[in-house]
Amino acid sequence: MTKTAEMQKASLRWKKAGLRVVLVPTMGALHQGHASLIRRARRLGDRVVVSSYVNPTQFNRRSDFRKYPMRPAADLNLAEHAGADVFFRPRSLYTSDASTWVEETARSRGRCGDRRPGHFRGVATVVTKLLGIVQPDVAVFGEKDLQQCEVIERLVRDLYLPVKIVRHPTIREKDGLAMSSRNLRLSPRQRVLAAVWAKAVRVAAQERGGAVPRRLRRLLQNVSGLRLEYAEVVGRHLCAAAWLGSVRLIDNRKCGLKR
């Protein structure tokens, strides 16, 4: 499905029939982490909508937007097999003269918010649009994007939107790397370094308090080809981002847990 009006009519029809609608927003390039979100959504409602839209307003680099992986046929297949009823892939969610934005100003501070100006305004705006179109009872988001979850939860609370936000735990590869569509852009060597990064985040998070970011910096200081962007402890979670070439990875782990 590509037309917003058709999606909205279908959802209103389901809700009028007393069915519970669940939305899984994505930017496509689906992987098994997304499949886990969709299976969770399947348990939470009667109709599952998976949206796929690469939102241009949340990218800080135009080149990053252009390089974002797109494979709609494979995405449709994965979504259907995981339990989606509708694969909603709008062509655009912005008119040429769009002039309305949604901005959250507290939870978007620090971490990615400080390093990616305007990013969470783009996220908040497009999520508000998707909630208005699909009108779900529940929306499921992955905890890998922890700050995004916090921003969306505050958005829904402050605007009194009639939807429940459900967080789903981060799904990881066997070597501990958090699953992400951006991982598709990693070269073989970068993929090895990404596993080193994931292990360092896990090990550093076993510390407590201010020792956590320092431990992560020490673990990564001699890793050639990997640049740590930030490491912060927020709400008992180590939140961090790093660059492997032009690919930006993020991760978070609860602090003080021995793994």
N, C-alpha and C positions, 0 to 999 in steps of 0.2 A: 504494500500500500504506500502511495506517495503523496496523496492529496490530504492536506490538513482538514479540510471540511468533511471528507469521507471518514477520516479517523475519528473526528469529534462526534459525528452522527452515530457511528458504530458504538462508541463508548457510551453515549447517552442512551442508546437502545438497550445495551446490556444492563446499565444501572437501573433503568426503568423496569426491567424484568427481575430486578432484585439480585443481580449477579455482582460479585466482588471483583473489581478490576485492579490488576497489579501492573505497574510499569517498571521496566528495567531500562534506564537510559544508557546508551553507549555511543561511542564514536566509531563503531565498526571495528574491522580487523579483529574479529572475535576469536577468543581462545578458551581454554578449559576453565579459566577463572570466570569468564562471562557465563559459560555453561552452568557453573555452580550457582551463580546469581539467578539464572533463569529457573533452575530446578528449585531453588528456594522460593522464588516467586510462585511457582506452580503449586507449592504446598500452602501458600498464603491466600490464594484466591481462585476464582472461577474462570477468569479470562486473563491471559498474560500477554502484554504488549511489550515487545522489544523495539526500542527506537534506535536508529543508526543515523547519526548526523555529525559530521565533522564540523564543529562550530568555529567559524573563522575568528570570532571576536575574543576567544580565549587564548589565542596564540600571540606570543610576543615577537616571534620572528616569522616573517612571511615565508621564508625558506622552509621552516619547520612545518608550517601548514601544508605547503606544496608536497613535502616529502612524506606526509603522514600516510601510512599504508592503507590501501583500499582494495577490498576483495569481496564485493557484494554477493556474488554467487555462493562462495564458501560460507559467508556470514549467514545467509538465508538458510543454508543446509544445517549449520550448527544450531541456529536458533530453533528451527523446527524439531530437530532431534532432541534438543534439551527440554522442549515442552512449550514453546511459544505458540500462541494462537494467531498473533499478527506480528509481522515484521514491518515496522513503520519506518520508511526511508524517505523523508521529505527532501525535495530538491533544494529548497531554501526556506529558512525561517525568518528572513529579513527582507522587507520591501526596500526598494531603492532609496526611499526617503524616510526610512526608519529613524525615529528620534527619541525613543523611549528606552530607558535602561533601568536595571534593578541593581542596587549596590548595597552590600552588607559591609559595615565599617568596623566591626569589633573582632569577630573570629577570623576575618581575612587579614589581620595584622600579623606581622612576623612570618617566619618560615617562607613558604612559597609566595605569600602575599607581598613581602618586601622585595623579593627578587624578580617577581613577574608582575609589574604594575599593570593594572587593568584586567589581569587574568580572571580574578574571581568576580569582577563585574560581568565579564562575558559569561562565566559559568552561571551566575545567579540569574542573568537575563534569559539565557536559553533554557534553563531548568524551569523557570517560571512559565515560559512559553509552552514547553512540553506538558507541564501540569495543567495548563489551561486547555490544551488541545485534547489530551487523553483523559483528563479528569479522573485520575486513578484514586482508589481508596488507599492504596499502599504503593510506595516507590522504594525499590531496593538499590542500595549503593554499596560498593566495596570499600572496606576499611583501608585498603592500600592508600587510597586518596583520603587520608584522615582529616586533613584540614578542609577539604571539600565537603566531607560529611558534616563537619561542624558548621560550616557556612550555610549549607542547605537546611540543616535543622533550625538554625536561627532565623533564616528566611521564612520558613514555614510557620514558625512560632510567631514572629513579629507581624506577618501579613495575614495571620489567621486563616491560612490555607487548609481546606478540609482533606488533608492527606496525612497518612502515617509514614514516617521515614524509618526504614529498617536498614540497619548496618549488617553487612555480611563479612565474616572474617577474610583476611587476605589469603589468597590461594597462591601456593608457591611451587616452583619446580623442585625436582628431587634434590638439587644442590642448594636450595634455600632462596633462590632469586624469586622475588615477587613477580608473578605473571603480569605482563603488560604488553599492549600492542606495540609499544616502542621497541620491545626486545627484538622484533623482526628486523630492525634496522642495524643491529649489532653485527659486526664482522666476527668471524670465528675467534680471533684473538680477543676482541672486546668481550665476547661472550664468556671467555675464561676469566677475564678481569671482573666481569659482572658477578660471577660466583664468589670471587675474593671479596668484593664489595659487600655482598649479602652476608657472608660469614662474619665480616668485620662488624657490621651493624648488630648482628645477633650477639656476638661476644661482648661488644661494648655495652649493650643494654643490660648485661648481667651485673654491671656496676650500679652504684646508687648516686643520686644527686649530681653535683657538679663534676664528678669524676667521669661521668658517662661521655660527654662530648670530647673531653681530653683523651679518653681511651680510644675513641674512634679515630681521632686525628693521628694519634701515635700509630695505630694499626695500619693506616693508609698512607702515612707520610713518605714511604719509600716505594709505593706502588706506581711504577712508571706507566703513563697513559691514562691515569685516572685522577681527576681533580675534584676534591671535596668542595661543594658549594657552601653548605651549612650543616651544622649539627646542633639541634636544640632539644632540650627536655621540656615538654609541654604536657601537663596533666598526667605525669608519670609515664609518658611515652617518649622514647628517643625518636625524634623526627629528623630525617636527613635527606640531602640531595647531593648527587655527584654527576659529573660529566665524563662520558667516555666518547671522546671526539665530539661530534655534534649531537650525540644522543644523551638526553638528560634522564637520569633514573632517580626515583624517590622511594623511600621505604620508611617504615616505622615499626618499633618493637616496644612492648611494655617493659619498663625498667625493673631491675631487681629480681628477675626470674632466672633460675639456673636451668639451662637447656642442654 
